[in-house]
Amino acid sequence: MKLSTKGRYGLRALVDLAVHSENGTVSIQSIANRQNISVSYLEQLVGKMRRAGIVTSIRGAAGGYRLAKPPSTISVGDVLRALEGDLEAVNCPGNDEVPACEAAPTCVTKYVWKRINDSISQAVDTIMIEELVQESKKLNGKE
């Protein structure tokens, strides 16, 4: 599995938003400037995260974006799935509830693909945005 720029840039942008929204809303322009991401591309990414319930927008003079819920409750997996869709490295029909593969009853490689997919999910679902916010603050000397 290889993540596209949607996942990589979107996660960077969300961490930036989490770090800077502690004092209110954050504009797309300010995230774009700090992360060196085009505003139009960032708008697409934030739109996907807004539809997934990860961020919320505020209109008006003091408007912008902020997290829709605490960073301790948002996993990297939530963000990547919102931006990339399914995170499976291998889509094996032998692992479906009703196997759609003739070889499923005797295929042993389906166990390999399941373990790989489960490992990816376990990894991204146990890293919370709050952890990345803390790491960002350490790296930037703000803690």
C-alpha positions in Angstrom: 0.0 0.0 0.0 1.3 3.4 -0.9 -0.4 6.6 0.3 -1.0 9.3 -2.1 -0.4 13.0 -1.5 -4.0 13.2 -0.3 -3.2 11.1 2.8 0.3 12.6 3.3 -0.6 16.3 2.9 -4.0 15.9 4.6 -2.5 14.4 7.7 0.2 17.1 7.8 -2.6 19.7 7.4 -4.7 18.2 10.1 -1.9 18.1 12.6 -1.1 21.8 11.8 -4.8 22.6 12.3 -4.8 20.8 15.6 -1.7 22.6 16.8 -2.9 26.0 15.8 -6.6 25.7 16.6 -6.0 25.7 20.4 -6.6 29.5 20.3 -9.6 29.4 17.8 -10.2 28.8 14.2 -7.4 28.4 11.6 -7.6 29.6 8.0 -6.9 27.4 5.0 -4.4 30.1 3.8 -2.4 29.9 7.0 -2.2 26.1 6.9 -1.2 26.2 3.2 1.6 28.7 4.0 3.0 26.8 6.9 2.8 23.4 5.1 3.6 24.6 1.6 0.5 23.1 0.1 -1.6 24.8 -2.5 -4.8 26.4 -1.2 -7.0 24.8 -3.8 -5.7 21.3 -3.0 -5.9 21.9 0.7 -9.6 23.0 0.3 -10.3 19.7 -1.4 -8.7 17.7 1.5 -10.3 19.8 4.2 -13.7 19.3 2.5 -13.3 15.5 2.6 -12.3 15.7 6.3 -15.3 18.0 7.0 -17.7 15.5 5.3 -16.1 12.8 7.5 -16.8 14.8 10.7 -13.1 15.3 11.5 -13.1 19.1 11.1 -15.7 21.8 11.2 -15.9 25.2 9.6 -16.9 28.5 11.0 -18.1 31.3 8.8 -17.6 35.0 9.3 -14.8 37.4 10.0 -13.2 35.2 12.7 -14.0 32.1 10.6 -11.9 29.2 9.6 -11.5 25.6 10.6 -11.1 23.6 13.8 -11.3 20.0 14.8 -14.8 18.7 15.2 -13.8 16.6 18.2 -10.9 16.3 20.6 -7.6 15.3 19.0 -7.3 12.4 21.5 -10.4 10.8 19.8 -9.2 11.2 16.2 -6.9 8.5 14.9 -4.6 8.6 11.9 -6.7 5.8 10.5 -9.8 8.1 10.6 -8.0 10.8 8.7 -6.4 8.4 6.1 -9.7 6.6 5.4 -11.5 9.9 5.0 -8.9 11.0 2.4 -7.8 7.7 0.8 -10.7 5.4 1.3 -9.9 1.8 2.0 -6.4 1.2 3.5 -6.1 -2.5 2.6 -2.8 -3.4 1.0 -4.4 -6.4 -0.6 -8.1 -6.8 -1.4 -8.5 -10.6 -1.1 -12.0 -11.9 -1.9 -11.1 -15.0 0.0 -11.3 -13.1 3.3 -14.8 -11.8 2.6 -17.7 -12.9 4.8 -18.9 -14.9 1.9 -15.7 -15.7 -0.1 -16.0 -14.6 -3.7 -13.0 -16.6 -4.8 -13.0 -20.2 -5.9 -9.6 -20.9 -4.3 -10.6 -19.6 -0.9 -11.3 -22.9 0.8 -7.7 -24.2 0.1 -5.8 -20.9 -0.2 -3.3 -20.2 2.5 -2.1 -16.9 1.2 -5.4 -15.3 2.3 -4.1 -15.5 5.8 -1.0 -13.5 4.9 -3.1 -10.7 3.3 -5.5 -10.6 6.3 -2.6 -10.2 8.7 -1.0 -7.5 6.6 -4.3 -5.6 6.4 -5.0 -6.1 10.1 -1.5 -4.8 10.9 -2.0 -1.7 8.9 -5.3 -1.0 10.5 -4.0 -1.6 14.0 -1.0 0.7 13.4 -3.0 3.7 12.0 -6.0 3.2 14.4 -3.8 3.4 17.5 -1.9 6.6 16.6 -4.0 9.5 17.8 -3.8 13.1 16.5 -3.1 14.3 20.0 0.2 12.3 20.0 1.2 13.9 16.7 0.4 17.4 18.2 2.6 16.7 21.2 5.4 15.5 18.9 5.0 18.6 16.7 5.3 20.8 19.7 8.5 19.0 20.8 10.1 19.3 17.4 9.2 23.0 17.1 10.3 23.8 20.7 6.8 24.8 21.9 6.6 22.4 24.8 
